Amino acid sequence: MDPHQSYELLRSLTSPVVAITATRDGKRNGLISDAGLRASIVPDVPRLIVVVHKVNYTHDMIFDTGRFAVHVLHRGQFDVIERLGFASGRDGDKLAAVPHRLGALGCPILDDCYAWFECRVLNVMDTGASTVFLGEADEVGRGPGRDVMTAGFMRAHLPPHLKEHYLKNLAAAQDWARERSRDIRPVIWRGLKSEG
């Protein structure tokens, strides 16, 4: 099958659009992803998985601290997608204009979202270009938002001033990942590298 056709089929497997946030050494950051999903059917074992590309600044924050927060976005949050998805935290404070507070584990918790989960990392899996983080939520909350933002909705309703930037970023991310996707290394999660 043509790779572009298979990619379009893979897109049907994406999760809702989520903002993933973390804190390390007093610096807060976040990113946008469509790769977060439930990893438990047990109500009192709230686990989820997120896939974070290694090129993202937030990746190392999560890997070093063993903590992250996932926010399921609602359909009115294109401003959050723009702030967290179209710049690098290496270049500035992406959360400066996004109302948030620190959660019990120290992760930024967005004031506006559909739902949020503040997690401790339980395990990881290397994919070459990214890391799959298995987290267990210590804290869970329901935000004020309605109507979950899906990846399909986001792509169909992305404001015109962001569409070209989105496609350019996607192509660059795909090129970067293509070079690293076959370099999978076994990882044994030994817990936190640092508490900060």
C-alpha positions in Angstrom: 0.0 0.0 0.0 1.2 3.5 -0.7 2.7 5.1 2.5 0.4 8.1 2.2 -2.7 5.8 2.1 -1.5 3.8 5.1 -0.8 7.1 7.0 -4.4 8.3 6.4 -5.6 4.9 7.7 -3.4 5.3 10.8 -4.9 8.7 11.4 -8.2 7.0 12.2 -6.5 5.6 15.3 -5.7 9.0 16.9 -7.0 10.0 20.3 -8.6 13.3 21.2 -6.3 16.3 21.0 -4.5 16.6 24.3 -2.1 19.1 25.9 0.7 17.4 27.8 2.5 19.5 30.4 5.4 19.0 32.7 7.7 20.9 35.1 11.5 20.5 35.6 13.8 22.7 37.6 11.2 25.4 38.0 10.5 25.6 34.2 7.0 24.8 32.9 6.2 23.6 29.4 3.6 21.9 27.3 2.9 20.4 23.9 0.0 19.3 21.8 -0.5 15.7 20.8 -3.1 13.3 19.4 -1.4 10.3 20.9 -2.9 9.8 24.4 -5.2 7.0 25.4 -6.7 5.1 28.3 -4.6 2.2 29.5 -6.9 0.6 32.1 -10.4 -0.6 32.4 -10.3 -0.6 36.2 -12.0 2.5 37.7 -9.6 2.6 40.7 -6.5 2.1 38.5 -6.6 5.3 36.3 -3.8 4.7 33.8 -3.1 6.2 30.5 -0.5 6.2 27.7 1.0 9.2 25.9 3.5 9.1 23.1 5.9 12.0 23.1 8.5 12.6 20.4 12.1 12.9 21.7 12.6 16.2 19.8 10.1 17.9 22.1 11.5 19.8 25.1 8.6 18.4 27.2 9.9 14.8 26.5 13.0 15.3 28.6 11.1 17.0 31.3 8.8 14.0 31.6 11.6 11.5 31.4 13.7 13.2 34.0 11.0 13.9 36.5 8.6 10.9 36.0 5.6 13.3 36.0 3.3 14.8 33.5 -0.3 16.0 33.1 -2.6 15.3 30.2 -5.5 17.7 29.3 -8.2 16.5 27.0 -9.0 19.7 25.0 -12.4 20.9 24.0 -13.4 22.3 20.6 -13.0 25.9 21.6 -9.3 25.6 22.4 -7.5 26.5 19.2 -5.7 29.3 21.1 -4.1 26.6 23.3 -3.2 24.5 20.3 -1.5 27.6 18.8 0.4 28.5 22.0 1.6 25.0 22.8 1.8 23.4 19.4 3.5 26.0 17.2 6.5 27.0 19.2 9.3 25.4 21.2 9.6 25.7 25.0 13.3 26.1 24.4 12.6 29.5 23.0 10.3 30.9 25.6 7.6 30.3 28.2 4.7 28.7 26.2 2.5 28.6 29.3 2.9 32.3 30.2 -0.4 33.3 28.5 -2.3 30.0 29.3 -4.2 30.2 32.6 -3.0 27.3 34.8 -2.0 26.3 38.3 0.4 23.7 39.7 -1.1 20.3 40.5 -0.3 18.1 43.5 2.7 16.6 41.6 3.9 20.0 40.5 2.7 19.8 36.9 0.9 22.7 35.2 -2.9 22.1 35.2 -4.8 24.1 32.6 -7.8 26.0 34.0 -9.7 25.4 30.8 -10.0 21.9 29.3 -12.5 19.1 29.0 -10.6 16.9 31.6 -7.2 16.6 33.1 -5.0 13.8 34.6 -1.9 14.4 36.6 0.3 11.3 36.4 3.4 9.5 37.7 5.3 7.5 35.1 5.1 3.8 35.8 6.9 2.5 32.7 8.3 3.6 29.3 8.8 2.1 25.9 11.2 3.4 23.2 9.9 3.7 19.6 13.1 5.2 18.2 11.7 8.7 17.5 9.5 8.9 20.6 8.9 7.4 24.0 5.6 5.8 25.1 5.0 6.8 28.8 2.6 4.7 30.9 1.3 6.9 33.7 -1.0 6.5 36.6 -3.1 9.5 37.5 -2.7 10.7 41.1 -5.2 13.5 40.4 -8.1 13.7 37.9 -10.4 16.6 37.2 -13.2 17.7 34.9 -12.8 21.0 33.3 -15.5 23.4 32.2 -15.2 22.5 28.5 -17.7 20.7 26.4 -17.3 18.7 23.2 -14.0 16.9 23.1 -11.6 18.1 20.3 -10.7 15.2 18.1 -7.8 15.3 15.7 -10.2 15.1 12.7 -12.1 18.1 14.0 -8.9 20.0 14.6 -7.6 19.4 11.1 -11.0 20.3 9.5 -11.4 23.5 11.6 -7.8 24.8 12.0 -7.9 28.5 11.4 -6.4 29.5 8.0 -3.5 31.4 9.6 -2.4 28.2 11.3 -3.0 25.6 8.5 0.2 26.3 6.5 2.3 26.4 9.7 0.7 23.1 10.8 1.5 21.3 7.5 5.0 22.6 7.6 5.6 21.5 11.2 4.0 18.1 10.4 6.3 17.5 7.4 9.4 18.5 9.4 8.4 16.2 12.3 7.8 13.3 9.9 11.3 13.9 8.3 12.9 14.0 11.8 11.1 10.9 12.9 11.8 9.0 9.7 15.5 9.2 10.5 15.1 7.8 14.0 12.2 5.4 13.9 14.2 2.3 13.3 16.6 3.1 16.2 14.6 1.4 18.9 16.5 0.7 22.2 15.3 -1.4 25.1 14.6 0.8 28.1 14.1 -0.4 31.7 12.3 2.2 33.7 14.2 2.6 36.9 12.1 5.5 38.2 13.0 9.1 38.6 16.4 10.5 37.7 15.7 13.6 39.8 12.8 14.9 41.9 13.0 18.5 40.6 
